[in-house]
Amino acid sequence: MLRLFYFSLIWFASLQISFSQADTIRLRNPSFEDTPKQGGSAFTGITGWFDCGKINFPEESPPDIHPNGYWENNLPASDKKTYLGMVVRDNHTYESVSQRLDTMLVAGKCYKFTLHLAKAEKYVSQTRTTGEKANYTTPIVLRIWGGSGFCNDKELLGESKPVNNTSWQINTFEFNPKSNIRSVTFEAFYKTPTPIPYNGNILVDGGSEIVRIPCPGEPALASAKSKLPPHKRKKQTNNTAASTPLNQPTTAVVVPKSFKPKILQELTRNSIKEGQTIEIRNLMFKADSATIDKTSYEVLDDVFGFLMVNDDVIIEIGGHTNGVPNDEYCDRLSSSRAKSVAEYLVNKGVNPTKVQFKGYGKKKPIADNKTKYGRDKNQRVEIKILSLNS
């Protein structure tokens, strides 16, 4: 009897832990960290994910893990070291990956989730219909399915717009499942409606936690801090990061139409044109990291204000390093810093579709790396005007 009581206590404690974690659901390996792999006979799978092609299209090759020059794609990762590449083909086949959730999505509840998506400029492979080489670059979409097990497409939770950006872009998905969801599947698919299948690619990185949000008409959810006992709340506050997570964006700041930048005075509607590059001056990071120094918020607020009063402008945040460290380190640091700037702008209220980001590493120096002056010049973050629809 005592043993039964003991195990009942353990069961109840585990149930309480499960309930306390239900508002935040963590995917396994959401940024697809693994050894770079090119789909083929030697493919050994992706850590944390199941290749749905084994079920749906067993004769086709599996997805790829980049970057390593596969299919002539070398875009640096947006988050950590590697990312997922998937394709659709002209023979009605397409790629997808899936995993079972540790905590289910509850029917009738609302959730938010973010991913970084891009399209490779080059993804050269043979077509399935002719056997000739082709560049798989027609834009495709990412579908997120929910189900009861691996690769189960019971319910479409979200779908991106056709991805045509060749730099990374933050994409936000909001879920309101009609049934309890125990698995998710990321699927590359054709833009619809489409008359015939075609060849295209999509790159996926930087998945966030899936976080509960209020449904329309539902009261605001209690914060994690407010759920803590009173004697622990102060400690939690002191350890909170200064920036707001992507899945908990701040309320957008209202910027007057008369806004004028204080530092980047050349960042005005009359002085910019498509393709122009502007260095973000006075932007400082902590050494060897992507943490933005608080003294840099003023110049980033110039960029924020400009984007808020110019709805039709799309920019790329480009990160660059000096030429001293190795290529892998430079690619990773420059990508991380560009991402930090993009996240700052999005968290403050900029529409994510207006901001892309990319790390160029040490590939585009503007000064001699042999001098300290030159190295300092090369280590920079720039804005590139991608679109300006007057």
N, C-alpha and C positions, 0 to 999 in steps of 0.2 A: 504493500500500500504506500509505504514511504517512497519506494522507487518510482511508482506511478506519479506521485505528487511531484517528485524531483524532475521527471521528464516533462511533466505538464508545465512546470515553471520555465524550463529551457525552451519549450515550444512557444510559450507566450512571449518570452523575451525576444525570440527570433522574429515572431510576428510583429512585435513593436518596432524592431529595427527595420523590417521590411516596409512598414507603414511610414516610418520617418524618412526613408529614402525615396519614396514613391514620387515626390515632387521633382526629383532630379534623377534622370536615367542616363547612365554612362554606357556608351558603346565601347566595345573592345577594339582597340587599335583604330580609332576614328580618322587618323591621318595616314593609314596604310604604310606604316613603317615596316620595312622588310628589305631583304637583299634585292637589288634591281633584277627583274626577271622579264624575259621576253617569252610570251605565250608560245608553247610548243611541247614536244614530247618530253622534255626534261623539266617541265614546270612542276613545282612541288607545292603549289598552293600559296595563299596569302594569309599571314598570321591573323587569326581572329575572324576570318571570313571564309565562306563556302562559295565555290565557283558554280553558279547555277547552270553554266553551259554543260556541265556533266550530265544534267538531267534534260535540259531543253534542246541542246544542239551538240550531242556527243562527238560529232565528226569535226567540229570546229575547234580552233585554238582558244585557250583561255585569255583573260585580260592580262595586262602588263603592269609591272611595277617600274616606274621611272624615278629619276633620270639616269640614263646610261647610253644615250645616243640611239636607242631603239627606234626604228622606223624614221630616223633622222630628226627625232624630237629631243630637244635639250633644255626645255624650260626648267629653271630651278624650282624646287619645291617651295610652296608658300608657308609650310609649317614643318619644321624639323628637316628630315633628309629625303624622304621618298613620298610618292603619291601614286594613285591608281589611274590607269589609262584604259578606257573601254571604247569599243567601236560598234557601229551598225554596218551591215554589209548589203550589197546589192542582190543577195539571194534570199532575202527575208530572214536573215539570222542577226542576232544582236547579243551583247554581253551583259551580264548582271552578276552581282555578288550579294550574299545574304548572311545574316547572323541571327541567332536566337537571343532575345533580350533577357537580362537577369531579372528585370522588373517590368511587368507588362504595362502597356498603355491602356488606360481604363476607358471603356465606352462612355461617351458623353462628356468627357473632360477635354480641355484644350491644352495644346503643347506648342512650344516654339523650338526651332532647331536651325542652325546655320551651317553652311558648307562653303568652301572655296571652289569655284568652278572656272574652267578655262577651256579653250580649244587650242590644240597644237597647230602651229603654222604649217608644219610638215608632219605627215603620218603616212609614209610611203610604203605601200604593200601591194600584193597582187589582188586583183579583183576576183571575185568568185565566178562571175559570169563569163569572162573572157580569158582569165589567166594572165593578163598583162598588168604592168605596174600602174598604180594610180595613187593620187594623193587624197587620202580620206579626210577631206576638210569641209564638206558640206555641214552646216550647223545641225546639231541634234539636241535633244532634250534629255534631262535626267528625271526619271520617274522614281518616286519612293513609294513602295508597296508595303502594306502591313498584312500579316497573316498569322497562322497558327504554328508554322514550322518553316524550315529552310525553303526559300524560294517560293513560298505560298503567296499568290497575288490575290488574296481575298478582297482587299480594299485599297484603292489608290489614295494614299495620304497626301501626296503633293507632287507637283510637276513644275520644273523650271521652264523659263522661256527658252527658245533655241539659243544655244550658247555660241556666240560668234566672237567673243573677246579673246584675244591671244595673250592678255595679261590676266592675273587672277582677279576674281570679283567675288565679294561676299554675297551669298544668296541666302535669304531667309525663308523658311518654310513654317507654316502654322498648321498643326494637325487638329482635327476634331473627329476622332474615330467613332464609328457607329457601333463597333463591337470591340471586345477586349482583344488587344494586339500583343502577340508574344514573339513576333519576329519581324524584322525589317529587311527589305531588299532594295538595293540601288540598281536601277536598270537604265542602260543607255537605250534610247529609242528615237525613232524618226519624228520629225516635226509633223504634226497632224493638222488638218488632213493632208495626206500626200498621195499622189496618184501611183507612184512606183517606188520601190525601195532604192536606196542609194548608199554610198560609202561616206561615213563621217566618223568623227572622234569626239570624245569628251574626257577631260582630265578632272580628277576629284581629289581634294585634299582638305585638311583642317576642319574636320567635323567637330562640332561643339557637343556639349551635353544636351540631352532633350529635357527641356524644363517646362513644368506646369505653369500656365498663365491663366488669368481669368477668362472665361468664355464671355461673349457679349451678354451684358446684363448681370453678370456675376460679380459680387463684391471682390475687391482686391484681396489677393492671397496674403496670408501672414508671412512676413519675411523669416528666413532661417534664424536670424538673431532673436526675433520676438518669441520664437518657440523655445529658446533656451531658458533655463532657470535664471532668475534675476541676478544671482551672484556670479553668473558666468558671462553676462551680456557685455560688460565693459571690456573684458579680455578679448572677446570676439571682435569688438569694434576696433581695438588697437591693432589687430592683426589683419584687418580688411585691406585689400589692395586699393591703391589710390584711384585706379581707373575702373570704370564700370564694365562688367563683362558684356560680351556681345549679346548674350541671351537675356540681358536685363538693361535695355537701352534707356537712356535718360529721356525726359520730355524735350522735344525740339525747342531750341531757343528762337524767339522771334527776332529777325534781323530787319531793321528798317531799309527801305529801298534806297535811301541816301547813304548806305554804308560805304565807307572808304577805308582801305587797308592802311595800317599804321607803319608796318615794316616793309611789306612787299608792295610798294606803291605802284609798281608797274603792272600789278595784277588787277587791272580794270578792264571793263568791256571794250573800251575804245583802243586799248593798247595791245590786245592779244590777237592771235590768229591761229588757225588749226596747224598742228605740227610744231608749234613753238614750245620751247623748253625753258622753264624758269627755276633757278635754284632756290630752295627754301633756306634763306639765310638765317643765321642765329638759331639753327636747330641742333640741339645737343642731346647726346645719349650718354648713359653711363658707360664706362670703358668696357669694350668687348661684349656689349649687350645691346638689346633692342629696347631697353627701358628709357623712355623719354624723360629728360630732365624737366622739372617743373618750370624752369626759366624759359622753356621753349613754347609754352602754351600760348603766349601772346602771338607769335608768328603763325602758329597753326590756326589760331582764331581768325587771322587774316584770310587763310584759305577757306575756312568754314564759312565766314561771312560772304565771301565771293561766291561760293557755290550756292548758298541759300538764296541769293538775290539774282542768280543767273541759272534758271531752271533747266536750260537747254544745253549747258556745258557738261561735257564728260571729260574727266582727266585720268591720267595714269600717274601714280606715285612710283617713281623709280629710285631704287636704292643702289648706291655705288660704294666701293671700297678702294683703298690704295692697293698697290701691286705687291705688297710684301708677303702676306700669308698665302697659303696654298689655295687652289681654285675652289675646293669643296667648302673650306671655311669662308671664303669671300662670298660665294653664292649664298650660303646659309645666312650669314650675318646681314648681307644687303637685303635679302628677301624678308628677314625678320624685322628689320627696321622699316622697310616700306610697308609691311603689314601693320606695324604699330601705328604708323601715321594714318593709314586707311581706317583702322579700328577707332582711333581717336575721333576722326571726322564722323564716322557712322554712329558711334555712341552718342555724339553730341547732337545728332539729328539730321545729318546729310543722308539723302536717299542712297542706299548701297549701289544702285544701278549707275550712279554718276561717278563712282570711284573704282578704278582698277589699280592693281599694284603688282610690281615685278622687281625681282632682284637681278641686277646686271653684274654683280661681283666686281671683278677688276677688268672687265672687257672693254670699257669705254673711258679710258683716262683722258683728262683734259689738261694735265700738266705732267712734268717729269717726276717719276717716282724715286729718282736718285736723291732728291732733296726733301727736307722736312716740309718746306713750303709746298712743294708739288704733291707730296703725299697727303697733306691736309686738304689741298684743293680737290684731290680725287675722291676723298672720303666725304660723300655728300648725298643729299636726297633732293630730287628734282620733281617738278610738276611738268607733265607734258599735256598739252591741249589736244585731246583726241578728236573731239567733235564740238563744233560751234555752229549751231543752226540759227542763223540770223533771221 
